[in-house]
Amino acid sequence: MSKLSRFGEILMISGRFGLYYLWGRGTGAISRRRAALKPLVKAEPIPSKLELGRPPLVCRWLEDLGPTFVKLGQVISSRPDLASKELADQLRGLQDQVPGFGHREVRAQFRRELGQEPQHLFLDFDFNPVAAASIAQVHLAILPDGKKVAVKVQRPGVKSWIQRDLDLIPWLTRFLHPTVIGQTCDLDELIRVFTRQIQRETDFMAEALNMETFRELSKDFPGVVVPRVYWQYTSSQILTMDYVRGLQINDWVKTGAGDMGNYAQNLMHALWMPFFCGGLIYGDPHPGNVLLMPDGRIGLIDFGIVTRADAAFRYQVAKFLLALANRDVAGVMDFTLKLGIITRDFSKEELFEDLSELMDKACRLGMGSINMGHLIGGMVQVALRHGIKVPGRFMAVAKAVIAGEGLARRLDPQLDVLAVGRSLALEYVQSCLRPQLAQEKIYQKAADTMQTAAAIPGDVAKFIHRLAEGNFTTIFFHKGLEDLNQSIEIFSLRLSISVITGALLLGSGLVLQAGAGPQFRGLSIIGLGGFLLAIGMGFWMILGMTKKGQLKG
């Protein structure tokens, strides 16, 4: 009944916005007609619902549907490979701001998760949240030792609410497949990516582990601050961490204080360094999650969206950045082909031309340095146009880099974003070329090699035993051999006719020479008939080959 009620609610909201859309199109048409008749009709055009200067209609639709659909819209806005660029651009400004929940719900969450109410755990706890979103809100508190901390409390019941919508969304997409949305979006892939992301965001233990890993990776770089997790006050729905005091970029830019170039450098370093050092991608660098501290450091908060990459992918990205730095179009194309999933035939020459033109534009937009946002966004569109599907892990890196570049250029418009990534990429490639001399790794590699070598005789013996018993089976699939099969059949038929024709000629000659059987003017009728039949078969075969063009030189 709960799912049925929610489904009815979704239909009602969608129906209302559908009427708004149709009404907007109708009034828009009226406005256009009036504009065409402007010399005759002196009346102001009626503004349509889509022209009121508010966020796009699709944004308001998703906001009314609730936090699950807001998060879905945010995923769509970050994946232009799975949705049309126009739709992704419309959803880029989607807001995740909702009223906070009350003191009673906060106390209930603490009792459920930590066994005590917050006033009994902390020296002081402010029940008025400093920030609130659809999944959680943040409170300030003081630990018993006097340390000021931020406490992230998950909204009560949000997991079940989200799960209810997740159960309905796959069913709802059946209706969307035939629509414009279904034709411009890869709905199935979007739902899969979205489900994984939102389930991670609602698990605060996973976020705490991500935060600790980033903190460990950043300990040797003084320009980045990552909060420490206090595990005694942390659970799957409550996260207690250091309170990072700083200003958001929007507020800091207004003051114009501090070395903006240094902040911008530290921000890009904070994004690239964890990727090359540990394979972690900070997936949500929007203005609210990046804090500027008075001493020039960058503070990162909210680690709910983190993607991990293996060493092979990091190596390819490093080569890609070095190719960009050297304006090596062939290297960029090689990266695209190695990581992309080729779905149809394409022209390498045309792909090279498109990527070369794209790099030229990105250099001009970047005023000498490469505009990474324009380049990566263009690469996705070029790849899709040539039938090359971009993998999701590259899109996670692309989202972080594009968002980070946007923030960094607000601080320092002259920043060479690629320079920071290039230096770290070069260090990573050099580290891959250096031999691994750690004693543990040497013993591990030697043990793996010895085990593999020891298993070879046994594998060979098993193969021979199966072959001797007749249990070895080879399955052969042929593809595209239909023309060859037809040619073999024709060749076999003509070879048979040739043999029969030759045999008839030889036999008829012998019968004519012997004069056996009935005679006609001194010639054997049997031998003469066989001879004429052989000549006719020969002419018939030559005629067929002539029609097929097989006798032409």
C-alpha positions as CSV (number, residue, x, y, z in Angstrom):
1,M,0.0,0.0,0.0
2,S,2.9,2.4,0.8
3,K,4.4,1.8,-2.7
4,L,1.0,2.2,-4.3
5,S,0.4,5.5,-2.5
6,R,3.9,6.7,-3.5
7,F,3.3,5.7,-7.1
8,G,0.0,7.7,-7.1
9,E,1.8,10.7,-5.7
10,I,4.5,10.5,-8.4
11,L,1.8,10.3,-11.1
12,M,-0.1,13.3,-9.7
13,I,3.1,15.4,-9.5
14,S,4.2,14.4,-13.0
15,G,0.7,15.0,-14.4
16,R,0.6,18.5,-12.9
17,F,4.0,19.4,-14.4
18,G,2.9,17.8,-17.7
19,L,0.0,20.2,-17.8
20,Y,2.3,23.1,-17.0
21,Y,4.5,22.1,-19.9
22,L,1.6,21.8,-22.4
23,W,0.3,25.2,-21.1
24,G,3.7,26.7,-21.5
25,R,4.0,25.5,-25.1
26,G,0.6,26.8,-25.9
27,T,1.2,30.3,-24.4
28,G,4.6,30.3,-26.1
29,A,2.9,29.7,-29.4
30,I,0.5,32.6,-28.7
31,S,3.4,34.9,-27.9
32,R,5.1,34.0,-31.2
33,R,1.9,34.6,-33.2
34,R,1.5,38.0,-31.5
35,A,5.1,38.9,-32.2
36,A,4.6,38.1,-35.9
37,L,1.5,40.4,-35.8
38,K,3.2,43.1,-33.8
39,P,2.6,45.9,-36.3
40,L,-1.1,45.2,-36.1
41,V,-1.6,44.0,-32.5
42,K,-0.2,46.3,-29.8
43,A,-0.3,43.8,-27.0
44,E,2.5,42.4,-24.8
45,P,3.2,38.7,-25.3
46,I,2.0,36.4,-22.6
47,P,5.0,34.8,-20.8
48,S,5.0,31.1,-20.8
49,K,5.7,29.0,-17.7
50,L,9.0,28.0,-19.3
51,E,10.0,31.7,-19.7
52,L,9.5,33.0,-16.2
53,G,13.3,33.1,-15.3
54,R,13.0,30.4,-12.7
55,P,14.9,27.1,-12.8
56,P,14.0,24.8,-15.7
57,L,10.7,23.0,-15.4
58,V,12.4,19.6,-15.2
59,C,14.3,20.8,-12.1
60,R,11.2,21.9,-10.3
61,W,9.5,18.6,-11.3
62,L,12.4,16.6,-9.7
63,E,12.5,18.8,-6.6
64,D,8.8,18.2,-6.0
65,L,9.2,14.4,-6.5
66,G,11.6,14.4,-3.5
67,P,15.2,13.7,-2.5
68,T,15.6,10.5,-4.5
69,F,14.7,12.2,-7.7
70,V,16.8,15.3,-6.9
71,K,19.8,13.0,-6.5
72,L,18.9,11.2,-9.8
73,G,18.9,14.6,-11.5
74,Q,22.3,15.4,-10.1
75,V,23.6,12.1,-11.4
76,I,22.2,12.9,-14.9
77,S,23.8,16.4,-14.8
78,S,27.2,14.8,-14.2
79,R,26.9,12.1,-16.9
80,P,26.6,13.7,-20.4
81,D,27.6,10.4,-21.9
82,L,24.3,8.9,-20.7
83,A,22.0,11.8,-21.3
84,S,21.6,14.6,-23.9
85,K,23.9,17.6,-23.3
86,E,20.8,19.9,-23.2
87,L,19.2,17.9,-20.4
88,A,22.5,17.6,-18.4
89,D,22.9,21.4,-18.7
90,Q,19.4,22.1,-17.4
91,L,19.9,19.9,-14.4
92,R,23.3,21.3,-13.4
93,G,21.7,23.9,-11.1
94,L,19.5,21.4,-9.3
95,Q,19.4,22.3,-5.6
96,D,19.4,19.8,-2.7
97,Q,18.1,22.2,0.0
98,V,15.3,21.2,2.3
99,P,14.1,22.2,5.8
100,G,15.9,20.5,8.7
101,F,14.3,18.1,11.1
102,G,13.6,18.8,14.8
103,H,15.2,18.1,18.1
104,R,13.0,15.0,18.8
105,E,14.1,13.3,15.6
106,V,17.8,14.1,16.4
107,R,17.5,12.6,19.9
108,A,15.8,9.5,18.5
109,Q,18.6,8.9,16.0
110,F,21.2,9.1,18.7
111,R,19.4,6.7,20.9
112,R,18.9,4.3,18.0
113,E,22.5,4.5,16.7
114,L,24.7,5.3,19.8
115,G,22.5,4.3,22.7
116,Q,22.4,7.7,24.3
117,E,21.1,11.2,23.6
118,P,23.6,13.8,22.3
119,Q,23.6,15.9,25.5
120,H,24.9,12.9,27.4
121,L,27.7,12.2,24.9
122,F,29.0,15.7,24.2
123,L,30.0,18.5,26.5
124,D,27.8,20.7,24.4
125,F,25.5,20.0,21.4
126,D,23.7,22.6,19.3
127,F,20.4,21.2,18.2
128,N,20.0,23.9,15.6
129,P,21.6,22.6,12.4
130,V,24.2,24.7,10.5
131,A,23.3,23.0,7.2
132,A,20.5,20.7,6.0
133,A,20.0,18.6,2.9
134,S,17.7,15.8,1.8
135,I,19.8,13.0,3.3
136,A,21.3,14.6,6.5
137,Q,21.9,17.8,8.4
138,V,25.0,19.0,10.3
139,H,25.2,20.1,14.0
140,L,28.1,21.6,15.9
141,A,29.2,20.0,19.2
142,I,32.0,20.0,21.7
143,L,33.7,16.7,22.8
144,P,34.4,16.0,26.5
145,D,38.0,17.0,25.9
146,G,37.0,20.4,24.5
147,K,37.4,19.6,20.8
148,K,34.9,21.3,18.5
149,V,33.4,18.9,16.1
150,A,30.8,18.7,13.3
151,V,28.1,16.0,13.6
152,K,26.3,14.8,10.5
153,V,23.0,13.2,11.4
154,Q,21.0,11.3,8.8
155,R,17.4,12.2,8.3
156,P,15.1,9.6,10.0
157,G,13.5,7.1,7.6
158,V,15.4,8.4,4.6
159,K,16.8,5.0,3.8
160,S,13.4,3.4,3.6
161,W,12.1,6.3,1.7
162,I,14.9,6.1,-0.8
163,Q,14.5,2.3,-1.1
164,R,10.8,2.6,-1.8
165,D,11.6,5.0,-4.7
166,L,14.4,2.8,-5.9
167,D,12.0,-0.1,-6.1
168,L,9.6,2.0,-8.2
169,I,12.1,3.7,-10.5
170,P,12.9,0.6,-12.7
171,W,9.2,0.0,-13.2
172,L,8.6,3.7,-14.0
173,T,11.4,3.6,-16.6
174,R,9.3,1.2,-18.7
175,F,7.0,4.1,-19.4
176,L,9.9,6.5,-20.2
177,H,11.7,4.3,-22.8
178,P,9.3,5.3,-25.7
179,T,9.4,9.0,-24.7
180,V,11.9,11.7,-25.6
181,I,13.7,11.1,-22.2
182,G,14.1,7.4,-23.1
183,Q,15.5,8.3,-26.5
184,T,18.0,10.8,-25.2
185,C,19.2,8.9,-22.1
186,D,20.6,5.5,-21.4
187,L,18.0,4.9,-18.7
188,D,19.2,1.5,-17.6
189,E,22.8,2.6,-17.1
190,L,21.6,5.7,-15.3
191,I,19.6,3.8,-12.8
192,R,22.4,1.4,-12.1
193,V,24.9,4.2,-11.5
194,F,22.4,6.2,-9.5
195,T,21.5,3.2,-7.3
196,R,25.1,2.5,-6.4
197,Q,25.8,6.2,-5.6
198,I,22.8,6.9,-3.4
199,Q,23.3,3.7,-1.4
200,R,26.9,4.7,-0.7
201,E,25.8,8.2,0.3
202,T,23.4,6.8,2.9
203,D,26.1,4.7,4.5
204,F,28.1,7.0,6.8
205,M,30.6,4.3,7.8
206,A,31.7,4.1,4.2
207,E,32.0,7.9,4.1
208,A,34.1,7.8,7.3
209,L,36.4,5.3,5.8
210,N,36.8,7.4,2.7
211,M,37.6,10.4,4.8
212,E,40.2,8.6,6.8
213,T,41.9,7.3,3.6
214,F,42.0,10.8,2.1
215,R,43.4,12.2,5.4
216,E,46.2,9.6,5.3
217,L,47.0,10.4,1.7
218,S,47.1,14.1,2.4
219,K,49.2,14.1,5.5
220,D,52.4,15.0,3.7
221,F,50.8,17.8,1.8
222,P,50.3,20.9,4.1
223,G,48.0,22.7,1.7
224,V,45.0,20.3,2.2
225,V,43.0,19.7,5.3
226,V,40.8,16.6,5.7
227,P,38.7,16.2,8.9
228,R,39.5,13.4,11.3
229,V,36.8,10.9,12.2
230,Y,35.9,10.2,15.8
231,W,34.8,6.6,15.6
232,Q,33.4,6.5,19.2
233,Y,30.7,8.9,18.0
234,T,30.2,7.5,14.5
235,S,27.7,4.9,13.1
236,S,26.0,4.1,9.8
237,Q,23.7,7.1,10.3
238,I,25.8,9.5,12.5
239,L,29.2,10.8,11.5
240,T,31.4,12.9,13.9
241,M,34.4,14.7,12.5
242,D,36.7,17.7,13.0
243,Y,35.0,21.0,12.6
244,V,36.9,22.7,9.7
245,R,36.6,26.5,10.0
246,G,36.7,28.3,6.7
247,L,34.7,30.2,4.1
248,Q,33.0,28.9,1.0
249,I,34.4,30.0,-2.3
250,N,31.3,32.2,-3.0
251,D,31.9,34.1,0.2
252,W,35.7,34.3,-0.1
253,V,35.7,35.7,-3.6
254,K,33.6,38.6,-2.4
255,T,36.2,39.6,0.1
256,G,39.2,39.3,-2.3
257,A,41.5,38.5,0.5
258,G,44.5,36.1,0.5
259,D,46.6,34.6,-2.3
260,M,44.0,33.4,-4.7
261,G,46.6,31.7,-6.9
262,N,47.8,29.6,-4.0
263,Y,44.3,28.5,-3.1
264,A,43.6,27.5,-6.7
265,Q,46.9,25.5,-6.8
266,N,46.1,23.7,-3.6
267,L,42.6,22.9,-4.8
268,M,43.7,21.2,-8.0
269,H,46.5,19.4,-6.0
270,A,43.9,18.2,-3.5
271,L,41.9,16.6,-6.4
272,W,44.8,15.1,-8.4
273,M,47.1,13.9,-5.6
274,P,44.7,11.2,-4.0
275,F,44.0,9.9,-7.5
276,F,47.6,9.2,-8.4
277,C,48.7,8.2,-4.9
278,G,45.8,6.0,-3.9
279,G,43.4,5.7,-6.8
280,L,40.7,7.8,-5.1
281,I,38.5,10.3,-6.9
282,Y,36.8,13.0,-4.8
283,G,33.5,13.0,-6.6
284,D,31.7,16.0,-5.3
285,P,33.9,19.2,-5.4
286,H,31.1,21.7,-5.4
287,P,31.4,25.2,-3.7
288,G,29.7,24.0,-0.5
289,N,32.2,21.2,0.0
290,V,35.4,23.2,-0.5
291,L,36.4,25.6,2.3
292,L,39.1,28.3,2.2
293,M,41.0,28.7,5.4
294,P,42.7,31.9,6.5
295,D,46.2,30.3,6.4
296,G,45.9,29.5,2.7
297,R,44.9,25.8,3.1
298,I,42.0,24.1,1.4
299,G,39.5,22.1,3.5
300,L,37.5,19.3,1.9
301,I,34.3,18.0,3.5
302,D,31.6,15.5,2.5
303,F,33.2,12.3,1.2
304,G,30.0,10.5,0.4
305,I,30.8,10.2,-3.3
306,V,34.2,8.7,-3.8
307,T,35.3,6.5,-6.8
308,R,38.2,4.1,-6.8
309,A,40.5,3.4,-9.7
310,D,43.1,0.6,-10.3
311,A,46.7,1.1,-11.3
312,A,46.2,0.4,-15.0
313,F,43.5,3.1,-15.3
314,R,45.7,5.6,-13.4
315,Y,48.6,4.9,-15.8
316,Q,46.4,5.5,-18.8
317,V,45.1,8.8,-17.3
318,A,48.7,9.8,-16.6
319,K,49.7,9.2,-20.2
320,F,46.6,11.1,-21.3
321,L,47.6,14.2,-19.3
322,L,51.2,14.0,-20.6
323,A,49.8,13.8,-24.1
324,L,47.7,16.9,-23.5
325,A,50.6,18.8,-22.1
326,N,52.6,18.0,-25.3
327,R,49.6,18.7,-27.6
328,D,49.9,15.1,-28.8
329,V,46.7,14.4,-30.6
330,A,47.7,10.8,-31.5
331,G,48.3,10.1,-27.8
332,V,44.8,11.5,-26.9
333,M,43.2,9.4,-29.6
334,D,45.1,6.3,-28.3
335,F,43.7,7.0,-24.8
336,T,40.2,7.3,-26.2
337,L,40.4,4.0,-28.1
338,K,42.1,2.1,-25.3
339,L,39.5,3.1,-22.6
340,G,36.4,3.5,-24.8
341,I,34.0,0.7,-25.7
342,I,33.7,0.6,-29.5
343,T,30.1,0.0,-30.5
344,R,30.4,0.3,-34.3
345,D,32.8,0.9,-37.2
346,F,34.4,4.3,-37.4
347,S,37.0,6.2,-39.3
348,K,40.3,6.8,-37.5
349,E,41.1,9.7,-39.8
350,E,37.9,11.5,-39.0
351,L,38.3,10.8,-35.3
352,F,41.8,12.3,-35.4
353,E,40.6,15.4,-37.2
354,D,37.8,15.9,-34.7
355,L,40.1,15.5,-31.7
356,S,42.7,17.8,-33.3
357,E,40.1,20.5,-33.9
358,L,38.8,20.1,-30.3
359,M,42.3,20.5,-28.8
360,D,42.8,23.7,-30.8
361,K,39.6,25.1,-29.5
362,A,40.4,24.1,-25.9
363,C,43.8,25.8,-26.1
364,R,42.2,29.1,-27.4
365,L,39.5,29.0,-24.7
366,G,42.2,28.4,-22.1
367,M,44.2,31.4,-23.3
368,G,47.3,29.3,-24.0
369,S,46.8,26.6,-21.5
370,I,44.1,23.9,-22.2
371,N,40.6,24.5,-20.9
372,M,40.1,21.0,-19.4
373,G,36.3,21.4,-19.0
374,H,35.8,22.2,-22.7
375,L,38.2,19.5,-23.7
376,I,36.8,16.6,-21.7
377,G,33.2,17.6,-22.4
378,G,34.1,17.7,-26.1
379,M,35.9,14.4,-26.0
380,V,32.8,12.7,-24.6
381,Q,30.7,14.1,-27.4
382,V,33.3,13.3,-30.1
383,A,33.6,9.7,-28.8
384,L,29.8,9.2,-28.8
385,R,29.5,10.6,-32.3
386,H,32.0,8.0,-33.5
387,G,30.3,5.1,-31.7
388,I,32.7,4.9,-28.8
389,K,31.1,4.6,-25.4
390,V,33.0,6.3,-22.5
391,P,33.5,4.2,-19.4
392,G,31.9,5.4,-16.1
393,R,35.2,5.6,-14.2
394,F,36.5,8.2,-16.7
395,M,33.3,10.2,-16.2
396,A,34.0,10.2,-12.5
397,V,37.4,11.7,-13.1
398,A,36.0,14.1,-15.7
399,K,33.3,15.3,-13.3
400,A,35.8,16.0,-10.5
401,V,38.3,17.8,-12.9
402,I,35.6,19.9,-14.6
403,A,34.1,21.0,-11.3
404,G,37.5,21.6,-9.7
405,E,38.6,23.6,-12.7
406,G,35.5,25.8,-12.5
407,L,36.2,26.5,-8.8
408,A,39.9,27.1,-9.3
409,R,39.4,29.5,-12.2
410,R,37.0,31.6,-10.0
411,L,39.9,32.0,-7.6
412,D,42.6,32.5,-10.3
413,P,41.5,32.9,-13.9
414,Q,45.1,32.6,-15.1
415,L,45.7,29.2,-13.5
416,D,47.2,26.5,-15.7
417,V,45.0,23.7,-14.5
418,L,46.9,21.1,-16.6
419,A,50.3,22.0,-15.1
420,V,49.3,20.6,-11.6
421,G,48.0,17.4,-13.1
422,R,50.9,17.0,-15.4
423,S,53.6,17.1,-12.7
424,L,51.7,14.5,-10.6
425,A,51.2,12.4,-13.7
426,L,54.9,12.5,-14.6
427,E,55.8,11.4,-11.0
428,Y,53.4,8.5,-11.3
429,V,54.7,7.3,-14.6
430,Q,58.3,7.5,-13.3
431,S,57.3,5.5,-10.2
432,C,55.8,2.8,-12.5
433,L,59.2,2.5,-14.3
434,R,61.2,2.2,-11.1
435,P,61.8,-1.4,-10.0
436,Q,59.8,-2.5,-6.8
437,L,62.6,-3.5,-4.5
438,A,60.5,-4.0,-1.3
439,Q,61.5,-7.3,0.2
440,E,57.9,-8.4,0.7
441,K,56.9,-7.8,-2.9
442,I,60.0,-9.6,-4.2
443,Y,59.2,-12.7,-2.2
444,Q,55.5,-12.5,-3.2
445,K,56.4,-12.2,-6.9
446,A,58.9,-15.1,-6.6
447,A,56.4,-17.3,-4.8
448,D,53.7,-16.6,-7.4
449,T,56.1,-17.4,-10.2
450,M,57.2,-20.7,-8.6
451,Q,53.6,-21.7,-8.0
452,T,52.7,-21.0,-11.6
453,A,55.7,-23.0,-12.8
454,A,54.9,-25.9,-10.5
455,A,51.3,-26.1,-11.8
456,I,52.3,-26.4,-15.5
457,P,53.2,-30.1,-15.5
458,G,49.9,-30.9,-13.8
459,D,47.9,-28.9,-16.3
460,V,49.7,-30.5,-19.2
461,A,49.1,-34.0,-17.7
462,K,45.3,-33.2,-17.3
463,F,45.2,-32.0,-20.9
464,I,46.8,-35.2,-22.2
465,H,44.6,-37.4,-20.0
466,R,41.4,-35.8,-21.3
467,L,42.7,-36.0,-24.9
468,A,43.5,-39.7,-24.5
469,E,40.0,-40.4,-23.1
470,G,38.3,-38.6,-25.9
471,N,36.8,-36.0,-23.5
472,F,38.5,-33.0,-25.1
473,T,36.1,-30.9,-27.0
474,T,36.8,-27.9,-29.2
475,I,33.9,-25.6,-30.0
476,F,34.3,-23.7,-33.3
477,F,32.1,-20.7,-34.2
478,H,32.4,-19.3,-37.6
479,K,31.3,-15.9,-38.6
480,G,31.1,-14.3,-42.1
481,L,32.0,-17.6,-43.8
482,E,28.7,-18.0,-45.7
483,D,30.1,-16.7,-49.0
484,L,33.1,-19.1,-48.7
485,N,30.7,-22.0,-48.1
486,Q,28.6,-21.1,-51.2
487,S,31.8,-20.8,-53.3
488,I,33.0,-24.3,-52.2
489,E,29.6,-25.8,-53.1
490,I,29.7,-24.2,-56.6
491,F,33.3,-25.3,-57.1
492,S,32.4,-28.9,-56.1
493,L,29.5,-29.0,-58.6
494,R,31.6,-27.7,-61.4
495,L,34.4,-30.1,-60.6
496,S,31.9,-33.0,-60.7
497,I,30.5,-31.9,-64.1
498,S,34.1,-31.6,-65.4
499,V,34.9,-35.1,-64.4
500,I,31.7,-36.5,-65.9
501,T,32.3,-34.5,-69.1
502,G,35.8,-35.9,-69.4
503,A,34.7,-39.4,-68.7
504,L,31.9,-39.1,-71.4
505,L,34.4,-37.8,-73.9
506,L,36.9,-40.6,-73.2
507,G,34.2,-43.4,-73.2
508,S,32.4,-42.0,-76.3
509,G,35.8,-41.9,-78.2
510,L,36.5,-45.6,-77.3
511,V,33.0,-46.7,-78.4
512,L,33.2,-44.8,-81.7
513,Q,36.6,-46.3,-82.4
514,A,35.3,-49.8,-81.6
515,G,32.1,-49.3,-83.7
516,A,30.0,-51.1,-81.1
517,G,26.2,-51.1,-81.1
518,P,23.8,-49.6,-83.7
519,Q,25.4,-47.7,-86.6
520,F,24.5,-44.5,-88.4
521,R,26.5,-43.9,-91.5
522,G,29.3,-46.0,-90.1
523,L,29.4,-44.4,-86.7
524,S,28.3,-46.0,-83.4
525,I,25.0,-44.2,-82.2
526,I,26.0,-44.8,-78.5
527,G,29.4,-43.3,-78.9
528,L,28.1,-40.4,-81.0
529,G,25.3,-39.7,-78.4
530,G,27.8,-39.7,-75.5
531,F,30.1,-37.4,-77.4
532,L,27.4,-34.9,-78.1
533,L,26.2,-35.0,-74.5
534,A,29.7,-34.3,-73.2
535,I,30.1,-31.3,-75.6
536,G,26.7,-30.0,-74.4
537,M,27.6,-30.2,-70.8
538,G,30.9,-28.5,-71.4
539,F,29.2,-25.6,-73.3
540,W,26.6,-25.3,-70.4
541,M,29.3,-25.0,-67.8
542,I,31.3,-22.4,-69.8
543,L,28.1,-20.4,-70.4
544,G,27.4,-20.4,-66.6
545,M,30.9,-19.2,-65.8
546,T,30.7,-16.5,-68.4
547,K,27.5,-15.1,-66.8
548,K,29.2,-15.0,-63.4
549,G,32.2,-13.2,-64.9
550,Q,34.6,-15.9,-63.8
551,L,36.3,-16.2,-67.2
552,K,37.3,-12.5,-67.3
553,G,40.9,-11.7,-66.9
